[in-house]
Amino acid sequence: MLDMKLFFRIFFAICIVLGFLAFTQKGDALSVRQHQDFAERIVIKPEYDSATVFSEGFAAVRVKTERGAKWGYINKHGKILIDAVFEGANPFSNGLAAVQVGRGSDAKWGYIDYSGRFKIPLKFLSASPFLDDVARVQVDLPQGAMWGFINTRGAWVVEPKFHDAGQFSQGMAAVSVATDVNVYGYIDTQGKLLIPYRFERAEPFSEGLAAIQFNHDAKNKWGFIDQSGRIAVHPQFDFAQSFSEGLAAVRIGDFAFSKWGYIDRLGEMKIKPQFDLADSFSEGLAAVRVGEPDLGRVGFIDRKGGYVIPPQFGAADRFVSDRAAARQGSAMDGRWGFIDRKGAWVVEPKFGPGAYVMGMFQEDLAPVRIGSQLSGRWGFISR
């Protein structure tokens, strides 16, 4: 007669094996379904080392070539329209894209058109996309690397004489001429100094106001100025973001004990400081985090400070065209997808773990990375 203890050992062993097989088959089936759902969203398969958003029908992508990793441009069907021959590439704007040729001290930037031909020669140390027909560029001069601004023909509209410069916004740009400690003022599109150099840091104008850090009484607080340079909101915050949709996110307190809230254009606190991190409003909603990084949860509030989407995500970007990228889970093993304005998944969170969604659909496509930062590949998904 079979020993009963031995019988039960055999019986339980069989149960464990059968359970494992059933679980594996179920997992395989789930994996297949996820792969099928994932494949339906991919419109340009992930085969690039890196990628930018689409702009003017082109997206810059980096691919491996016989001469190393190079950047080129594809269309919305994934076809290479401009060969991958560049060491760096920016999105198109105003019909031109800034590209880099060479590396290290030999690197130079210029601008190409849709055919890939150079319209502005390779002569800049750095070059930014065009905004309102003006681009910020840096050149090497005897007094050092200096910033200026050019038009779409490559002619100087503001001569290179600044040690630092921001992009133009609402007809003005923050610039600095200091060599040791940067002190910022604002110029117009002709290079005329409209607001004197007196700020420690200066952000672009948005909705008629600019966030500035003012070293008044050595307190280094943030406030806001108007376009005449007048203080519109007295410097009193430990950090401030630009205005968006009539509100600006501001931080009260040092990093370890700080809270974020929102003020209006008069400096009145409209949403009391209560969040551990806060983003600007976009399409009527703002992403806020409650709790520490990767431990807290992100939700979305309306302009009155009420939750429209309760905190539930590991991370989330701002809304663009009624879609926001959101991560379910931690940075280590979470998965990215897209939500609608009610917080429902419109693109299920299946990009991960280790994946990354750039955060916005532009021209109806969004870049996504499948896999880790080191070995992942970039492709594009549709809305």
Contacts in CASP RR format, 6 or more apart in sequence:
PFRMAT RR
TARGET T0000
AUTHOR 0000-0000-0000
METHOD contacts of the structure
MODEL  1
MLDMKLFFRIFFAICIVLGFLAFTQKGDALSVRQHQDFAERIVIKPEYDS
ATVFSEGFAAVRVKTERGAKWGYINKHGKILIDAVFEGANPFSNGLAAVQ
VGRGSDAKWGYIDYSGRFKIPLKFLSASPFLDDVARVQVDLPQGAMWGFI
NTRGAWVVEPKFHDAGQFSQGMAAVSVATDVNVYGYIDTQGKLLIPYRFE
RAEPFSEGLAAIQFNHDAKNKWGFIDQSGRIAVHPQFDFAQSFSEGLAAV
RIGDFAFSKWGYIDRLGEMKIKPQFDLADSFSEGLAAVRVGEPDLGRVGF
IDRKGGYVIPPQFGAADRFVSDRAAARQGSAMDGRWGFIDRKGAWVVEPK
FGPGAYVMGMFQEDLAPVRIGSQLSGRWGFISR
34 350 0 8 1.000
37 348 0 8 1.000
37 350 0 8 1.000
38 350 0 8 1.000
38 351 0 8 1.000
41 347 0 8 1.000
41 381 0 8 1.000
41 382 0 8 1.000
42 379 0 8 1.000
42 380 0 8 1.000
42 381 0 8 1.000
43 76 0 8 1.000
43 365 0 8 1.000
43 380 0 8 1.000
43 381 0 8 1.000
43 382 0 8 1.000
44 74 0 8 1.000
44 76 0 8 1.000
44 77 0 8 1.000
44 78 0 8 1.000
44 365 0 8 1.000
44 379 0 8 1.000
44 380 0 8 1.000
45 379 0 8 1.000
46 368 0 8 1.000
46 369 0 8 1.000
46 370 0 8 1.000
46 376 0 8 1.000
46 377 0 8 1.000
46 378 0 8 1.000
46 379 0 8 1.000
47 63 0 8 1.000
47 377 0 8 1.000
47 378 0 8 1.000
47 379 0 8 1.000
48 61 0 8 1.000
48 62 0 8 1.000
48 63 0 8 1.000
48 377 0 8 1.000
48 378 0 8 1.000
48 379 0 8 1.000
49 61 0 8 1.000
49 62 0 8 1.000
49 63 0 8 1.000
49 64 0 8 1.000
49 69 0 8 1.000
49 377 0 8 1.000
49 378 0 8 1.000
50 61 0 8 1.000
50 62 0 8 1.000
50 378 0 8 1.000
51 59 0 8 1.000
51 60 0 8 1.000
51 61 0 8 1.000
51 62 0 8 1.000
51 367 0 8 1.000
51 378 0 8 1.000
51 379 0 8 1.000
51 380 0 8 1.000
52 59 0 8 1.000
52 60 0 8 1.000
52 61 0 8 1.000
52 89 0 8 1.000
52 90 0 8 1.000
52 91 0 8 1.000
52 367 0 8 1.000
53 59 0 8 1.000
53 91 0 8 1.000
53 358 0 8 1.000
53 360 0 8 1.000
53 362 0 8 1.000
53 363 0 8 1.000
53 365 0 8 1.000
53 366 0 8 1.000
53 367 0 8 1.000
54 76 0 8 1.000
54 91 0 8 1.000
54 362 0 8 1.000
54 363 0 8 1.000
54 365 0 8 1.000
54 380 0 8 1.000
55 91 0 8 1.000
55 92 0 8 1.000
55 93 0 8 1.000
55 362 0 8 1.000
55 363 0 8 1.000
56 91 0 8 1.000
56 92 0 8 1.000
56 93 0 8 1.000
56 95 0 8 1.000
56 114 0 8 1.000
57 75 0 8 1.000
57 76 0 8 1.000
57 92 0 8 1.000
57 363 0 8 1.000
58 73 0 8 1.000
58 74 0 8 1.000
58 75 0 8 1.000
58 81 0 8 1.000
58 82 0 8 1.000
58 91 0 8 1.000
58 92 0 8 1.000
58 97 0 8 1.000
58 114 0 8 1.000
59 73 0 8 1.000
59 74 0 8 1.000
59 91 0 8 1.000
59 365 0 8 1.000
59 367 0 8 1.000
59 380 0 8 1.000
60 71 0 8 1.000
60 72 0 8 1.000
60 73 0 8 1.000
60 88 0 8 1.000
60 89 0 8 1.000
60 90 0 8 1.000
60 91 0 8 1.000
60 97 0 8 1.000
61 71 0 8 1.000
61 72 0 8 1.000
61 73 0 8 1.000
61 74 0 8 1.000
61 84 0 8 1.000
61 378 0 8 1.000
62 69 0 8 1.000
62 70 0 8 1.000
62 71 0 8 1.000
62 72 0 8 1.000
62 84 0 8 1.000
62 88 0 8 1.000
62 89 0 8 1.000
63 69 0 8 1.000
63 70 0 8 1.000
63 72 0 8 1.000
63 84 0 8 1.000
65 84 0 8 1.000
70 84 0 8 1.000
70 85 0 8 1.000
70 86 0 8 1.000
70 87 0 8 1.000
71 84 0 8 1.000
71 86 0 8 1.000
71 87 0 8 1.000
71 88 0 8 1.000
71 89 0 8 1.000
71 99 0 8 1.000
72 80 0 8 1.000
72 82 0 8 1.000
72 83 0 8 1.000
72 84 0 8 1.000
72 85 0 8 1.000
72 86 0 8 1.000
72 89 0 8 1.000
73 80 0 8 1.000
73 81 0 8 1.000
73 82 0 8 1.000
73 89 0 8 1.000
73 92 0 8 1.000
73 97 0 8 1.000
73 116 0 8 1.000
74 80 0 8 1.000
74 81 0 8 1.000
75 81 0 8 1.000
76 363 0 8 1.000
76 365 0 8 1.000
81 114 0 8 1.000
82 112 0 8 1.000
82 115 0 8 1.000
82 116 0 8 1.000
85 101 0 8 1.000
86 99 0 8 1.000
86 100 0 8 1.000
86 101 0 8 1.000
87 100 0 8 1.000
87 101 0 8 1.000
87 102 0 8 1.000
87 103 0 8 1.000
87 107 0 8 1.000
88 99 0 8 1.000
88 100 0 8 1.000
89 97 0 8 1.000
89 98 0 8 1.000
89 99 0 8 1.000
89 100 0 8 1.000
90 97 0 8 1.000
90 98 0 8 1.000
90 99 0 8 1.000
90 127 0 8 1.000
90 128 0 8 1.000
90 129 0 8 1.000
91 97 0 8 1.000
91 129 0 8 1.000
92 114 0 8 1.000
92 129 0 8 1.000
93 129 0 8 1.000
93 130 0 8 1.000
93 131 0 8 1.000
94 130 0 8 1.000
94 133 0 8 1.000
94 152 0 8 1.000
95 113 0 8 1.000
95 114 0 8 1.000
95 130 0 8 1.000
95 152 0 8 1.000
96 111 0 8 1.000
96 112 0 8 1.000
96 113 0 8 1.000
96 119 0 8 1.000
96 120 0 8 1.000
96 130 0 8 1.000
96 152 0 8 1.000
97 111 0 8 1.000
97 112 0 8 1.000
97 129 0 8 1.000
98 109 0 8 1.000
98 110 0 8 1.000
98 111 0 8 1.000
98 127 0 8 1.000
98 128 0 8 1.000
98 129 0 8 1.000
98 135 0 8 1.000
99 109 0 8 1.000
99 110 0 8 1.000
99 111 0 8 1.000
99 112 0 8 1.000
100 107 0 8 1.000
100 108 0 8 1.000
100 109 0 8 1.000
100 110 0 8 1.000
101 107 0 8 1.000
101 108 0 8 1.000
101 109 0 8 1.000
101 110 0 8 1.000
101 122 0 8 1.000
102 108 0 8 1.000
107 125 0 8 1.000
108 122 0 8 1.000
108 123 0 8 1.000
108 124 0 8 1.000
108 125 0 8 1.000
109 122 0 8 1.000
109 123 0 8 1.000
109 124 0 8 1.000
109 125 0 8 1.000
109 126 0 8 1.000
109 127 0 8 1.000
109 137 0 8 1.000
110 118 0 8 1.000
110 120 0 8 1.000
110 121 0 8 1.000
110 122 0 8 1.000
110 123 0 8 1.000
110 124 0 8 1.000
110 127 0 8 1.000
111 118 0 8 1.000
111 119 0 8 1.000
111 120 0 8 1.000
111 127 0 8 1.000
111 135 0 8 1.000
111 154 0 8 1.000
112 118 0 8 1.000
112 119 0 8 1.000
113 119 0 8 1.000
119 152 0 8 1.000
120 150 0 8 1.000
120 153 0 8 1.000
120 154 0 8 1.000
123 139 0 8 1.000
124 137 0 8 1.000
124 138 0 8 1.000
124 139 0 8 1.000
125 138 0 8 1.000
125 139 0 8 1.000
125 140 0 8 1.000
125 145 0 8 1.000
126 137 0 8 1.000
126 138 0 8 1.000
127 135 0 8 1.000
127 136 0 8 1.000
127 137 0 8 1.000
127 138 0 8 1.000
128 135 0 8 1.000
128 136 0 8 1.000
128 137 0 8 1.000
128 167 0 8 1.000
129 135 0 8 1.000
130 152 0 8 1.000
131 167 0 8 1.000
131 168 0 8 1.000
131 169 0 8 1.000
132 168 0 8 1.000
132 171 0 8 1.000
133 151 0 8 1.000
133 152 0 8 1.000
134 149 0 8 1.000
134 150 0 8 1.000
134 151 0 8 1.000
134 157 0 8 1.000
134 168 0 8 1.000
134 189 0 8 1.000
135 149 0 8 1.000
135 150 0 8 1.000
135 151 0 8 1.000
135 152 0 8 1.000
136 147 0 8 1.000
136 148 0 8 1.000
136 149 0 8 1.000
136 165 0 8 1.000
136 166 0 8 1.000
136 167 0 8 1.000
136 168 0 8 1.000
136 173 0 8 1.000
137 147 0 8 1.000
137 148 0 8 1.000
137 149 0 8 1.000
137 150 0 8 1.000
137 160 0 8 1.000
138 145 0 8 1.000
138 146 0 8 1.000
138 147 0 8 1.000
138 148 0 8 1.000
138 160 0 8 1.000
139 145 0 8 1.000
139 146 0 8 1.000
139 148 0 8 1.000
139 160 0 8 1.000
141 160 0 8 1.000
146 160 0 8 1.000
146 161 0 8 1.000
146 162 0 8 1.000
146 163 0 8 1.000
147 160 0 8 1.000
147 162 0 8 1.000
147 163 0 8 1.000
147 164 0 8 1.000
147 165 0 8 1.000
147 166 0 8 1.000
147 175 0 8 1.000
148 156 0 8 1.000
148 158 0 8 1.000
148 159 0 8 1.000
148 160 0 8 1.000
148 161 0 8 1.000
148 162 0 8 1.000
148 165 0 8 1.000
149 156 0 8 1.000
149 157 0 8 1.000
149 158 0 8 1.000
149 165 0 8 1.000
149 168 0 8 1.000
149 173 0 8 1.000
149 189 0 8 1.000
149 191 0 8 1.000
150 156 0 8 1.000
150 157 0 8 1.000
151 157 0 8 1.000
157 189 0 8 1.000
157 190 0 8 1.000
157 191 0 8 1.000
158 187 0 8 1.000
158 189 0 8 1.000
158 190 0 8 1.000
158 191 0 8 1.000
161 177 0 8 1.000
162 175 0 8 1.000
162 176 0 8 1.000
162 177 0 8 1.000
163 176 0 8 1.000
163 177 0 8 1.000
163 178 0 8 1.000
163 179 0 8 1.000
163 182 0 8 1.000
164 175 0 8 1.000
164 176 0 8 1.000
164 182 0 8 1.000
164 184 0 8 1.000
165 173 0 8 1.000
165 174 0 8 1.000
165 175 0 8 1.000
165 176 0 8 1.000
166 173 0 8 1.000
166 174 0 8 1.000
166 175 0 8 1.000
166 204 0 8 1.000
167 173 0 8 1.000
167 204 0 8 1.000
168 189 0 8 1.000
168 204 0 8 1.000
169 204 0 8 1.000
169 205 0 8 1.000
169 206 0 8 1.000
170 204 0 8 1.000
170 205 0 8 1.000
170 206 0 8 1.000
170 208 0 8 1.000
170 227 0 8 1.000
171 188 0 8 1.000
171 189 0 8 1.000
171 205 0 8 1.000
172 186 0 8 1.000
172 187 0 8 1.000
172 188 0 8 1.000
172 194 0 8 1.000
172 195 0 8 1.000
172 205 0 8 1.000
172 210 0 8 1.000
172 227 0 8 1.000
173 186 0 8 1.000
173 187 0 8 1.000
173 204 0 8 1.000
174 184 0 8 1.000
174 185 0 8 1.000
174 186 0 8 1.000
174 199 0 8 1.000
174 202 0 8 1.000
174 203 0 8 1.000
174 204 0 8 1.000
174 210 0 8 1.000
175 184 0 8 1.000
175 185 0 8 1.000
175 186 0 8 1.000
175 187 0 8 1.000
176 182 0 8 1.000
176 183 0 8 1.000
176 184 0 8 1.000
176 185 0 8 1.000
176 197 0 8 1.000
177 197 0 8 1.000
178 197 0 8 1.000
182 200 0 8 1.000
183 197 0 8 1.000
183 198 0 8 1.000
183 199 0 8 1.000
183 200 0 8 1.000
184 197 0 8 1.000
184 198 0 8 1.000
184 199 0 8 1.000
184 200 0 8 1.000
184 201 0 8 1.000
184 202 0 8 1.000
184 212 0 8 1.000
185 193 0 8 1.000
185 195 0 8 1.000
185 196 0 8 1.000
185 197 0 8 1.000
185 198 0 8 1.000
185 199 0 8 1.000
185 202 0 8 1.000
186 193 0 8 1.000
186 194 0 8 1.000
186 195 0 8 1.000
186 202 0 8 1.000
186 205 0 8 1.000
186 210 0 8 1.000
186 229 0 8 1.000
187 193 0 8 1.000
187 194 0 8 1.000
188 194 0 8 1.000
194 227 0 8 1.000
194 229 0 8 1.000
195 225 0 8 1.000
195 228 0 8 1.000
195 229 0 8 1.000
198 214 0 8 1.000
199 212 0 8 1.000
199 213 0 8 1.000
199 214 0 8 1.000
200 212 0 8 1.000
200 213 0 8 1.000
200 214 0 8 1.000
200 215 0 8 1.000
200 220 0 8 1.000
201 212 0 8 1.000
201 213 0 8 1.000
202 210 0 8 1.000
202 211 0 8 1.000
202 212 0 8 1.000
202 213 0 8 1.000
203 210 0 8 1.000
203 211 0 8 1.000
203 212 0 8 1.000
203 242 0 8 1.000
204 210 0 8 1.000
204 242 0 8 1.000
205 227 0 8 1.000
206 242 0 8 1.000
206 243 0 8 1.000
206 244 0 8 1.000
207 242 0 8 1.000
207 243 0 8 1.000
207 244 0 8 1.000
207 246 0 8 1.000
207 265 0 8 1.000
208 226 0 8 1.000
208 227 0 8 1.000
208 243 0 8 1.000
209 224 0 8 1.000
209 225 0 8 1.000
209 226 0 8 1.000
209 232 0 8 1.000
209 233 0 8 1.000
209 242 0 8 1.000
209 243 0 8 1.000
209 248 0 8 1.000
209 265 0 8 1.000
210 224 0 8 1.000
210 225 0 8 1.000
210 227 0 8 1.000
210 242 0 8 1.000
211 222 0 8 1.000
211 223 0 8 1.000
211 224 0 8 1.000
211 240 0 8 1.000
211 241 0 8 1.000
211 242 0 8 1.000
211 248 0 8 1.000
212 222 0 8 1.000
212 223 0 8 1.000
212 224 0 8 1.000
212 225 0 8 1.000
212 235 0 8 1.000
213 220 0 8 1.000
213 221 0 8 1.000
213 222 0 8 1.000
213 223 0 8 1.000
213 235 0 8 1.000
214 220 0 8 1.000
214 221 0 8 1.000
214 222 0 8 1.000
214 223 0 8 1.000
214 231 0 8 1.000
214 235 0 8 1.000
216 235 0 8 1.000
219 235 0 8 1.000
221 235 0 8 1.000
221 236 0 8 1.000
221 237 0 8 1.000
221 238 0 8 1.000
222 235 0 8 1.000
222 236 0 8 1.000
222 237 0 8 1.000
222 238 0 8 1.000
222 239 0 8 1.000
222 240 0 8 1.000
222 250 0 8 1.000
223 231 0 8 1.000
223 233 0 8 1.000
223 234 0 8 1.000
223 235 0 8 1.000
223 236 0 8 1.000
223 237 0 8 1.000
223 240 0 8 1.000
224 231 0 8 1.000
224 232 0 8 1.000
224 233 0 8 1.000
224 240 0 8 1.000
224 243 0 8 1.000
224 248 0 8 1.000
224 267 0 8 1.000
225 231 0 8 1.000
225 232 0 8 1.000
226 232 0 8 1.000
232 265 0 8 1.000
233 263 0 8 1.000
233 265 0 8 1.000
233 266 0 8 1.000
233 267 0 8 1.000
237 250 0 8 1.000
237 251 0 8 1.000
237 252 0 8 1.000
238 251 0 8 1.000
238 252 0 8 1.000
238 253 0 8 1.000
238 254 0 8 1.000
238 258 0 8 1.000
239 250 0 8 1.000
239 251 0 8 1.000
240 248 0 8 1.000
240 249 0 8 1.000
240 250 0 8 1.000
240 251 0 8 1.000
241 248 0 8 1.000
241 249 0 8 1.000
241 250 0 8 1.000
241 278 0 8 1.000
241 279 0 8 1.000
241 280 0 8 1.000
242 248 0 8 1.000
242 280 0 8 1.000
243 265 0 8 1.000
244 280 0 8 1.000
244 281 0 8 1.000
244 282 0 8 1.000
245 280 0 8 1.000
245 281 0 8 1.000
245 282 0 8 1.000
245 284 0 8 1.000
245 303 0 8 1.000
246 264 0 8 1.000
246 265 0 8 1.000
246 281 0 8 1.000
247 262 0 8 1.000
247 263 0 8 1.000
247 264 0 8 1.000
247 270 0 8 1.000
247 271 0 8 1.000
247 281 0 8 1.000
247 286 0 8 1.000
247 303 0 8 1.000
248 262 0 8 1.000
248 263 0 8 1.000
248 280 0 8 1.000
249 260 0 8 1.000
249 261 0 8 1.000
249 262 0 8 1.000
249 278 0 8 1.000
249 279 0 8 1.000
249 280 0 8 1.000
249 286 0 8 1.000
250 260 0 8 1.000
250 261 0 8 1.000
250 262 0 8 1.000
250 263 0 8 1.000
250 273 0 8 1.000
251 258 0 8 1.000
251 259 0 8 1.000
251 260 0 8 1.000
251 261 0 8 1.000
251 273 0 8 1.000
252 258 0 8 1.000
252 259 0 8 1.000
252 260 0 8 1.000
252 261 0 8 1.000
252 273 0 8 1.000
253 259 0 8 1.000
258 276 0 8 1.000
259 273 0 8 1.000
259 274 0 8 1.000
259 275 0 8 1.000
259 276 0 8 1.000
260 273 0 8 1.000
260 274 0 8 1.000
260 275 0 8 1.000
260 276 0 8 1.000
260 277 0 8 1.000
260 278 0 8 1.000
260 288 0 8 1.000
261 269 0 8 1.000
261 271 0 8 1.000
261 272 0 8 1.000
261 273 0 8 1.000
261 274 0 8 1.000
261 275 0 8 1.000
261 278 0 8 1.000
262 269 0 8 1.000
262 270 0 8 1.000
262 271 0 8 1.000
262 278 0 8 1.000
262 281 0 8 1.000
262 286 0 8 1.000
262 305 0 8 1.000
263 269 0 8 1.000
263 270 0 8 1.000
264 270 0 8 1.000
270 303 0 8 1.000
271 301 0 8 1.000
271 304 0 8 1.000
271 305 0 8 1.000
275 288 0 8 1.000
275 289 0 8 1.000
275 290 0 8 1.000
276 289 0 8 1.000
276 290 0 8 1.000
276 291 0 8 1.000
276 292 0 8 1.000
276 296 0 8 1.000
277 288 0 8 1.000
277 289 0 8 1.000
277 293 0 8 1.000
278 286 0 8 1.000
278 287 0 8 1.000
278 288 0 8 1.000
278 289 0 8 1.000
279 286 0 8 1.000
279 287 0 8 1.000
279 288 0 8 1.000
279 317 0 8 1.000
279 318 0 8 1.000
280 286 0 8 1.000
280 318 0 8 1.000
281 303 0 8 1.000
282 318 0 8 1.000
282 319 0 8 1.000
282 320 0 8 1.000
283 318 0 8 1.000
283 319 0 8 1.000
283 320 0 8 1.000
283 322 0 8 1.000
283 341 0 8 1.000
284 302 0 8 1.000
284 303 0 8 1.000
284 319 0 8 1.000
285 300 0 8 1.000
285 301 0 8 1.000
285 302 0 8 1.000
285 308 0 8 1.000
285 309 0 8 1.000
285 318 0 8 1.000
285 319 0 8 1.000
285 324 0 8 1.000
285 341 0 8 1.000
286 300 0 8 1.000
286 301 0 8 1.000
286 318 0 8 1.000
287 298 0 8 1.000
287 299 0 8 1.000
287 300 0 8 1.000
287 316 0 8 1.000
287 317 0 8 1.000
287 318 0 8 1.000
287 324 0 8 1.000
288 298 0 8 1.000
288 299 0 8 1.000
288 300 0 8 1.000
288 301 0 8 1.000
288 311 0 8 1.000
289 296 0 8 1.000
289 297 0 8 1.000
289 298 0 8 1.000
289 299 0 8 1.000
289 311 0 8 1.000
290 296 0 8 1.000
290 297 0 8 1.000
290 299 0 8 1.000
290 311 0 8 1.000
291 297 0 8 1.000
294 314 0 8 1.000
294 330 0 8 1.000
294 331 0 8 1.000
296 311 0 8 1.000
296 314 0 8 1.000
297 311 0 8 1.000
297 312 0 8 1.000
297 313 0 8 1.000
297 314 0 8 1.000
298 311 0 8 1.000
298 312 0 8 1.000
298 313 0 8 1.000
298 314 0 8 1.000
298 315 0 8 1.000
298 316 0 8 1.000
298 326 0 8 1.000
299 307 0 8 1.000
299 309 0 8 1.000
299 310 0 8 1.000
299 311 0 8 1.000
299 312 0 8 1.000
299 313 0 8 1.000
299 316 0 8 1.000
300 307 0 8 1.000
300 308 0 8 1.000
300 309 0 8 1.000
300 316 0 8 1.000
300 319 0 8 1.000
300 324 0 8 1.000
300 343 0 8 1.000
301 307 0 8 1.000
301 308 0 8 1.000
302 308 0 8 1.000
308 341 0 8 1.000
308 342 0 8 1.000
309 339 0 8 1.000
309 341 0 8 1.000
309 342 0 8 1.000
309 343 0 8 1.000
313 326 0 8 1.000
313 327 0 8 1.000
313 328 0 8 1.000
313 329 0 8 1.000
313 339 0 8 1.000
314 326 0 8 1.000
314 327 0 8 1.000
314 328 0 8 1.000
314 329 0 8 1.000
314 330 0 8 1.000
314 331 0 8 1.000
314 334 0 8 1.000
315 326 0 8 1.000
315 327 0 8 1.000
315 331 0 8 1.000
316 324 0 8 1.000
316 325 0 8 1.000
316 326 0 8 1.000
316 327 0 8 1.000
316 339 0 8 1.000
317 324 0 8 1.000
317 325 0 8 1.000
317 326 0 8 1.000
317 357 0 8 1.000
317 359 0 8 1.000
317 360 0 8 1.000
318 324 0 8 1.000
319 341 0 8 1.000
320 359 0 8 1.000
320 360 0 8 1.000
320 361 0 8 1.000
320 362 0 8 1.000
321 361 0 8 1.000
321 383 0 8 1.000
322 340 0 8 1.000
322 341 0 8 1.000
323 338 0 8 1.000
323 339 0 8 1.000
323 340 0 8 1.000
323 346 0 8 1.000
323 347 0 8 1.000
323 360 0 8 1.000
323 361 0 8 1.000
323 383 0 8 1.000
324 338 0 8 1.000
324 339 0 8 1.000
324 359 0 8 1.000
325 336 0 8 1.000
325 337 0 8 1.000
325 338 0 8 1.000
325 357 0 8 1.000
325 358 0 8 1.000
325 359 0 8 1.000
325 360 0 8 1.000
325 366 0 8 1.000
326 336 0 8 1.000
326 337 0 8 1.000
326 338 0 8 1.000
326 339 0 8 1.000
326 343 0 8 1.000
326 349 0 8 1.000
327 334 0 8 1.000
327 335 0 8 1.000
327 336 0 8 1.000
327 337 0 8 1.000
327 349 0 8 1.000
328 334 0 8 1.000
328 335 0 8 1.000
328 336 0 8 1.000
328 337 0 8 1.000
328 349 0 8 1.000
329 335 0 8 1.000
332 353 0 8 1.000
332 354 0 8 1.000
333 353 0 8 1.000
333 354 0 8 1.000
334 349 0 8 1.000
334 352 0 8 1.000
334 353 0 8 1.000
334 354 0 8 1.000
335 349 0 8 1.000
335 350 0 8 1.000
335 351 0 8 1.000
335 352 0 8 1.000
335 353 0 8 1.000
335 355 0 8 1.000
336 349 0 8 1.000
336 351 0 8 1.000
336 352 0 8 1.000
336 355 0 8 1.000
336 356 0 8 1.000
336 357 0 8 1.000
336 368 0 8 1.000
337 345 0 8 1.000
337 347 0 8 1.000
337 348 0 8 1.000
337 349 0 8 1.000
337 350 0 8 1.000
337 351 0 8 1.000
337 357 0 8 1.000
338 345 0 8 1.000
338 346 0 8 1.000
338 347 0 8 1.000
338 357 0 8 1.000
338 361 0 8 1.000
338 366 0 8 1.000
339 345 0 8 1.000
339 346 0 8 1.000
340 346 0 8 1.000
346 383 0 8 1.000
347 381 0 8 1.000
351 357 0 8 1.000
351 368 0 8 1.000
351 369 0 8 1.000
351 370 0 8 1.000
352 370 0 8 1.000
352 371 0 8 1.000
353 371 0 8 1.000
354 369 0 8 1.000
354 371 0 8 1.000
354 372 0 8 1.000
354 373 0 8 1.000
355 368 0 8 1.000
355 369 0 8 1.000
355 370 0 8 1.000
355 371 0 8 1.000
355 376 0 8 1.000
356 368 0 8 1.000
356 369 0 8 1.000
356 373 0 8 1.000
357 366 0 8 1.000
357 367 0 8 1.000
357 368 0 8 1.000
357 369 0 8 1.000
358 366 0 8 1.000
358 367 0 8 1.000
358 368 0 8 1.000
359 366 0 8 1.000
360 366 0 8 1.000
361 383 0 8 1.000
364 382 0 8 1.000
364 383 0 8 1.000
365 380 0 8 1.000
365 381 0 8 1.000
365 382 0 8 1.000
365 383 0 8 1.000
366 380 0 8 1.000
366 381 0 8 1.000
366 383 0 8 1.000
367 378 0 8 1.000
367 379 0 8 1.000
367 380 0 8 1.000
368 378 0 8 1.000
368 379 0 8 1.000
368 380 0 8 1.000
368 381 0 8 1.000
369 376 0 8 1.000
369 377 0 8 1.000
369 378 0 8 1.000
369 379 0 8 1.000
370 376 0 8 1.000
370 377 0 8 1.000
370 378 0 8 1.000
370 379 0 8 1.000
371 377 0 8 1.000
END
